[in-house]
Amino acid sequence: MTRPAIYLDHNAASPLLPEARSALIAALDLVGNPSSVHGHGRALRNLIDTARGQLASLAGAERKQVVFTGSATEAITQAIVGGAKSFDSTAIVISAGEHAAVSKAAAMTGLPVITIGLLADGCIDLDQLAQVIGAAQGQLLVALHWVNNETGVVQPMARINALVGPTRHTLFIDAVQALGKIPLDFAASAPDMMAVSGHKIGSPAGIGALLVKAHADVVRLIPGGGQEQGRRGGTEAAGLIAAFGAAAAAFADRYGAADVAALTARLEAGLPADAVVFGGERLGNVTNFAVPRVKNSTAMMGLDLLGLSVSSGSACSSGKVGPSHVLAAMGVSAELADCALRVSLGWNSTAADVDAFTAGYQSILERQRARQGQAA
């Protein structure tokens, strides 16, 4: 089976960076356990320590605040389930646009889950959030995303920090789609915990991290043998960690945010006149749009046959194309949401890729409209 010729689904996973590949292969040539005190173990420990510093630099964190995990989902679960228990939380606050990893972890706590709505532009309803915080009797764990994975909408993090940060409540931020694309300053900002992922910035899948402030150090779900400063037991996957660190060190230069934003603008300029683009202030690499009466399932199959890989939203839904809870929360009709496609660009996207997509989508649109005209 041939691979799709053009990959435009970077929000699902960004292609492996050459630097990450080299770091992974070099680590795989080493033998030993990073916890061993002999030379072989120390060599692996040095790889992990280097990667910790590389990720800390990209995230604006201190090295000691970085806890490597097996995925962002693990980090999110540790933060929410472990955090709720450690801080004696009385309720979990999430938004209606959260990734399933957040909403399912919130449900796992067994605590009441308060859901904050989204506005029509995709932003979290901060007035509702302020009301919930003001009325709270106990301690809340507030778990919100920085950048929406489906629409690319950037949440007003400064205002969220100002609302939650000065209070007694705990703030966790899902920064999976923000890492490397928005300047992060975890050490100096309000969130108590933050989750990030490797495969969104060009490392292999299977590696993530939880950033943890010192006062949240009690959040531990996997005690094990004391690895990761006692915060996450289990022998570290040194190769994956080294690749994550290398990707963190290289991604910002490779990504070229302004260049990617220009490609996104080019893509949107080539969309049909009746296309609806969802979301207000968005990250510069994402376009989630719909053309009325052009089902996303039909469009995705047609594009796939042309060698163009896009998605209809989150890739974490067992490969199913279904209704988007994010668009529903923004007030988008079910009929229009069924036509939504997400195109997300990244470090290796080109103008030729964008032009191939707009030409391919236009050809699908013309064929469908021709069939609809014949049926009429």
N, C-alpha and C positions, 0 to 999 in steps of 0.2 A: 504493500500500500504506500503510495507516494505521500509525502508530507505536504500540507498546504503551502503554496508558494509565498503567500504574504500573510504575515501574522499581525493582527491588529487587536489583540486582546491582552495588553500589558497589565491591566488591572487584575486579571486572573493570575497571571504569572509572567514576569519579564524574562526574556531569553537570557541564557547564561552568559555573563560577562567573561571575556577572555581571562581577565585577572582572577576571577573566581575559579574558573576551570584550572588554571595553573596552580593556584593555591591548594585546591582539592587534590590534584594529582600528586603534588609534592608531599602533602600530608599522608596520602595513602602509601607512599613508599617508606614511611616510618613505622616502626613496630614498638609496641609497649602500651603501658597504661599511664595516662597523665598524672595519676596519683602516686605512681612509683617514684622513689627518691633516687634511683640510679639514672645514668646518663640518658638512656632511651626515654624514660619517663619525663625527665626534665626537658628534653627536646620537644615533646608533645605539649608539656605545660607552657613552654615559651610560645608555641604557636597560639595557644588559647589566650595567654596574657596579651599577646600582640593584637589579636582579633578583638579582645575586650576593649582595648584602647582605641582601636579604629572605629568600632561601633559607638563608643562613648563620645568620640569626637564628632561624629555625624549627628548624634542625637542631643548634643549639648549636655551630656551627663558626666558624672564622675565615674571612673572605672569601677569603683566598688558598688555602684548602683546598677550595674549590668548583670543580669542573671540569664544565662543562656537556657533556652527550653527547646523542646522538640518541634514546636510550631507556635504561631501566634495564638491559635485556639487554646493550646495548653496554657500559655501566659495569661490569656483572658480568663480562663476558668480558675486559674490559681488566684488571680487578683480578685475576682468577684466572689467565688465560693469560699476561698481561704480568707479573703478580706472581710466578708460579712461575718464570718465566725470570729475572727481575731479582734474585730472592732466592735463586737456586740451590736451590729447593725439591726435596726428594727424594720427597715424596708429598703428595697433596691429601686433606684430611679434610673430609667433608661428612656430613650426616645423611640418613636415609632419607626425610625429609619435605621435602627441598629442592625448590624450583621447578625446572622443566626447564632454565631458563637457567643455573642453578648446576651441576646435574649434567652437562649437556652441555659446559659450559665446562671442567669438571674433566676430562672424558674427552678434550677437545681437547689438553690439555697433554701427553698421552702418558705421564704419570707414573702410578704406582700410586694408585688411589683407595680410601681407607679409608672405609667407610660406618658411621656410628654409628646404632644403632637408636633407635626411639622407644618410650617407655613407653605403657601403655594410655591414659594421660590426654593423650597427644600431646606430652609434653615429651621433649626429647632426653635420652638416657641418659647422664647426666653421669659416672656411675661408669665406664662404658665409655670415655668421652672422656678421663677422667683416666688410665686405663690405657694408652690409645694414646699420650698425650702423655708419660707416664712412661717408656714403652718405646722411644720414638723415638730412633734413632741420628743421623739427619740433621735437616734443618730442614723442618718441616711448614708448609703453608699451610692454615689452618683456615678453611673457608667455611661459615657457618651463617646461618639466617634468624632474625630477631627475632620476627616474628609470622607464623604460618602462613597462607598465602593461602586455603586450603580450610576450615580449622577455626577460624581466629582464635585458636588457642592462642598465648599469649605465653610465649616461652622465658625461663628464669631468667637474664637477661643479666648480672646482677651476679655470679652464680656462674661463668658462662662467662668473663667478663672476668678473674675471679680465677684461673681455671684456666689460661688461655692468655696473658693480658696480661703477667705477670711473666717469661715464658719467652722463649727466643730465637725462638720460632715466630711466624709472621705470622697475624694475625686479620683476616678480612674478614667483614663483616656485611651481609646483604641486609635493608635496613630499608624496603623498598618499602611494606609494609603498616603500618609503624609511624609513618612520617612524619606529623606533624600530629595523631596520635591518642595517642601516648605521648611524654612529654618526652624529647627527645634532647639529649645533651651530648657531641657528637663530640669537640670539642677537648680536653676533660678526661677522656675515658674511654679504655678500653684499645684498641678496634679501630684498626688501622692504616689501613683503608679501609672505606668504607660506600657502598652504592648506594641511590639514591632515585629516584622516578618522578613525573612531573608529572600524568599523567592519573588517578592515584589520589587526588589532592587537588583536582580540579576545573580543571586546565588542559587544553589540548588534548593528544592523544597526539602522540608524536614528539619528546618532550623528557624528558631525565632528567639525572642528575648523579652523579658519583663524588666522594665526599669523601675527601681524601687527606692524611695527615700528612706533614710535611716529610721525614721519613726514608724515606717510600715514594715520593718524587717521581720516582724512576727508572722507575716504572711508566708506560710510554708505548707505545701501540700504533699511533697515527696521528700521525706527525711533521708532515707537511704544511708549512704556512707559518708555523708557530709560534703559532697561535692558542691561546687558553686557557692562557696562560703556558707555551706550548711543550708542553703535555701532550696536546692533542687538536687536530690540524690540521683545516683546513676552515673556510670562512667561516661564522661563527655565524648561526643562524636567530634573528635578533634578536626577531622577533615572538613566536615560541614561547617564547624565554627570558623576554621581558617578561611573557608570560601566566603562565609558571611562577612568576616572582617575585611577581606580583600574587596568584596563588592562594595562595602560601606566606604572604603577608601577611594574607590574608583568611580562610584556611581555619579556623584555630582558633576564631575568633569565630563563623563560620557553622556549624561542625560541632556544637558543643555536646555534648561527650562524655557528660555526665550525661543529657541529654535523649535522646540516641540509645540509650544503655544502657537507659533506662526503656522505650523503644519495643521494644527487643529482649526485655526481660522480659515485656512485654505480649504479644508474638508467641508466646513460648515458653509462656506461660500458656494460650494458646488452642490449642495443639497437642493432638492426640488423646492419650488416656491411655497408649496403648501406643507412643508416639513415643520414640525413643532419640536423645538429643542427644549429639553427640560432642565430646570435649575437656574438659579440666579448667579451668584458669584461662584465660579467653578474653578477647579484646578485646570491648568492649561493643557492637559493631555487627554481629556475625556469629553466625548460628545454622546449624550443619550438623547435620541430623537425618534420621532415617529412620523410616518406619512399615513394619513387616514386611509383605512380599508386595505392596507398592505400588511398582512399578518407577519409578525416577526418569524414565526416558524417557517413560513414559505420563503421569506427573504433569506433567512440563514441557510436553508438548504440550497437555494440558488447560488448564494455567494460561496458556499463551501464547494460546490461543483466548479466554480470559477477559480478555486484555490485561494479564497479570501476568508480568513478566520476572524469572526467577530462574535459577540455574544448578545444575549438579551438582558443581561444583568449579572447577578452573582454567579460565579462558577461553582459555588459550594452547595449545590442543590441536586446532587446525584445525576448531573447531566440532563435534568429536566428543564423544559421551557415552560414556565408557568407564570401566573400573574405576579407582578412586582408589588410587594408590600410597601416599598418606598414610594413608588408613584401613586399608589392608592392613598397613602398618608398625605401626599401633596395635593390630593383632590383631583387627580387625573382619572378620567372615566375608564372603566374596565375595557371598553371598546378601543380606546386610543392606546391604553397601556399594552394591549395585546399586539400592537404594531411597533412597540419600542425596540430599538436596537442600541447597544452600547459599543462604540468604537473607542478604544483606548490605545494611545500611541506611547512610544517609549524611546529608549536610547538608540535603537537601530532603525527607527522609522524614517522613511524618506518621502520626498514629494511624489516620487513615482508610485509609492505604495498608496498614498492618499488619492492620487489621480486614478489608479486602478480601481480603488474602491468606489469612487463616485461614478466612474464609467460602468462598473459592474452593477451597482445598485440601480442606476438609470436604465440599464438594459432589462433588468428584472421588472422594474416598474412599468416600462413600456409594454412588455409581454403580458403582464397582468392586466393592464388597462385595456389592451387589445382584446383579451379574452372576455373581460367584463363588457366591453362594447359589443362583442359578438353575441353574448348571452342576452343583452338587452334587446 
